[in-house]
Amino acid sequence: MLRPSVPRARKLWWLVPLLAVGLAGGCKGRRSTGELTPPSDAVPWDARYAQSFDDDYTRQPLNLRGRAPHDIRDQRLLAQRLGYSDVIAEVEVLQVWGKGRYQGSQDQYLELSIQKVLVGQLVKGTDERQFMIVRAEDDLPGALQGQSLLLFLRWAPEQVPPYHHHLMPVEPEAMGYIAAVIEHAKAEGVLDAEGVPAESGKKRGGKAKRKRNKGGGEAEAEAAAE
């Protein structure tokens, strides 16, 4: 698979104003040039997901056994992200662009390489290298470069960029828990063998052996967050 040069990837962000104009004018036929693009049947963004998909990242590993208020909050957010994500993927940080380092912008970005999609699917033609904004109050540490992170993403087809996300460290305890949740969802027929929601599998002609439970992963997330 041919990878675009870094300058080409950066230039994609200069297209944002043009995309915004196109969307404001009712343009429905967005053409992917390798960036993360929602499928045609993606549902509109709902503000109730804003806390879970805040375009930020978790700096410290989650304490799944902790009972302190901040631990419980993190555990609930993880459950919500697992249930509400359209895409969950392991990514590697290729480059960190902090405030003022990217063409004088005060926004911060990470250049990521998508290593493995665990849940959901990406539109055909999506490049494995992505340039993603991170809305963190603190400066992004350069030490993130080379690290593996877990990406939780929910589509926002009417916005630019057309998604919101959250990133967290890849560490054994959390990954073991996440893998168990995904396997349970597959066993219940909520996800197919490839990690794609069963309803999506039916739409694209896949063989979904079991019906998806009412509410699907979202019901599981809400139950886990109680």
N, C-alpha and C positions, 0 to 999 in steps of 0.2 A: 504494500500500500504506500503510495507516494505521499510524503508529508510536505505541506507548504512551508516555505521559509518563514522564519520568525517575523521579518518585516511584513509579509503578506498577512499573517495572523493579526498583527497589530493594526493594520490598515482597516480591518473589518470594523473596528470601533468608530472610525470616521464615518461609517455608513449609518450610524444610529440616527442622526437627525433626519436623514433621507427616509429611513424606514418609518420614523415617527410621522413624517408628512404623509407617507403612503397609507399608513394605518388610519390617520385622521380623515383621509379622503375616502375611506371605505374599501381600501385595497384588501382583497381576500387572498389573492394568489401569491403569497410570499414564496420566493424561490430560494432554496437552501444553497449556500455556497460552502457548506461544511460546518457551519456553526450549529449549536444546539437549536433544533427547531421542533415545535410540537406537532403531533400528528393532526390530521384534518378533523378528527373527532374529539380533540381535547376540550375539556369543559372550561368555561371562563374562570378566572381567578376569583376567589372568595376571600374577603378581608379576614375571616376567622382563622385563616391559616398563617397570618402574618407573624405570629409569635414563633411558630414552629419553623417557618422558612423565612429567616430574617436576613439572609445574604451575609451572614457572619460565620464564624467558626468557633468551635469549642477548643479552648487552649489546653485544658487539663483532661486526663483520662477520666471517664465516668466511674463513680463508685456505685456499683449496682447493689451493694449490700448496705450502704450507708443509710442512716435514718435521720440525719441532720436535714433541716429544711431545704438547704440548697441541693443536697443529694436527691431528695424526693422530687424536687422540681426538675432536676436533670433527668431523672428516671421517667417522669411523666412526659417530658418533651421527647425523649427517645421513643417512647411508645407511640406518641402521636406521629412522629416522623416516619416510623415504620409503617403505620397504617395509612398515612395520607400521601406518601411519596408516589409519584408516577414513575420515577426512576431512582434506583439505589445502585451506586457503583463504587468500586475501589478505584482511586486515582492516585497518581504520583505528581508531586509538585516539581515542575521543571524550572520555574523562575518566579521570583517574587518582585513585584513592582510596587514599592511603597509610595506614600504621599510625596508628590513633587518629582518623583523619579520617572514617571511616564509622561513625557511631553509637557511637563509643568502642571499636570492635573493633580488635584487634591484627592482624587479617588485612588483606591488601592486595588491592585489586580494580582491574580495568580495565573500563571500559565500552567495548565494541567495536562496530563496524559491519562486518558481513560484506559485503565488496565483490564477491568472486568465488570460487566453489568450483572448485578445480582438479582434485581427485580425490575420488571418493565422491559422496554425495548426502545432503541433509538431509530429515528428515521433513517432510511437507507441513504448513504452518502455522508452521514455525520462523520466528521474527522475525529480521530482519536485525540488530537491536540486541541485544547480549548483555552480561550482567554476569558477569565471569569472575574467579575468585580466582587470585592469583599468590602462590606460596609462595617468595618470595625473602628471603634473609637481610638484604640491604641494602634501604633504602627505595627505592621506585619513584620515578624522577626525573619531575618534572612536565613535562620536555621531551618525554616520550613522547607527550603529547597532540598530536594531529594527524599523528602518524607512521603509516606503513604497516608492518605486520608480517605475517609468514607464520605461520599457525596450523597446527600438526600435532596431530591429535586422535585418540584411540583410545577407543572406548566401554568403559564399566565399568557395565553395566546394573544390577548389584546394589548399586551404591554411590550416595551422594549427595554432590555432583552425579554424574550417571551417566556420567562420562568423566574422563580425564586428558589433559593437553595439554602442549605446549611452544610457545613463541613465539620468533621470531627476526627480525632486521631484514631488510627487503626491500632487496637491493642487487644490482647488475647481474650480477656474476660468478656468484653463487650462484643467482640466478633463471634465468640462462642454462643452468646445469648442470641445475637441477631441471626446466626445460622440456624439455631434451633427454631426460632420464630418462623423463618422462611420455610424450613422443612415441614413444620406443622401446617402452614398455609397450603403447601403443596399437597400434603396428605388429606386435607379437608376439601381440596378441589378449588380453593380460592385462587391459587396460582397453578399454572401448568408446569411441566418438567423443566422448562426453560426460564421459569420465574416470571412469565407474562400472565397478567390477570386472565382468568378463564374466559370472561366475557369477551376480552380482546381476541383471545384465541379463536372463539367462535366466529367473530367478525371477519378474521382473515383466513377462515377455512381450516383452523386447527381442530384437533380432536380433543375436546374437553369432556372427560368421562363423567365428571360430576358437576352438578349445578353449583353456582356460587351462592354462598349464604347471603341472605339479605343484609345489605350494608357492607359486605366483604371485609376488607382490611380495615376500613374506617370503624366498623363496629368493634373489631378486635382492639384497635387503638384506644377507643373510648373506654372499653372495659378494663384495659391494662392501666389506664390513667386514673381509675377510681381509687 
